[in-house]
């Protein structure tokens, strides 16, 4: 059963670096809201094979094109209703994707290297993290962080809390944002930190 806040939320896009928990938190949030969950990396894999295979056989540029199409497809399917969409860490670098995100409530899942180190150590299948995985993660994050911050409507600090706790906090913040919009209370132009 969808929560009372779900009917006014609209599409929610989760952005942030690799291994921050976008898929896990997104699935939990979608369950709380009683809506669809779409993972754009999973859409690419379902249509084209594993990300590692795509990088190896066709290169990063081809992957980014596939990823941009998957994001566009997910956002289009989400229009007119509530859905949670998890984007790959680098998806936000595409200018077309940045424009499409204007149709969503964009939530940046904020973390630091310590938050993701264990997850990255367990998952060596990320092509962009080959070699010195944490060194590469830090470099990518430093480049992408300003984009995440600029695009975000809400910021959720994921350094503390379980996935269910984080999803609940995010659901509350989305409900508050939707209620403020419905009441025609102007929201500040700046990004709101989720408590």
Buried (B, 14 or more C-beta within 10 A) or exposed (E): EEBEBBBBBBBBBBBBBBBBBBBBBBBBBBBBBEBBBBBBBBBBBEEBBEBBEBBEEBEBEEBBEBBBBBBBBBBEBBEEEBBBBBBBBBBBBBEEBBEBBEBBBBBBBBBBEEBBBEEBEEEEEBBBBEEEBBEBBBEBBEEBBEBBEEBBBBBBBBEEBEBBEBBBBBBBBBBBBBEEBEEEEEEEEEBBEBE
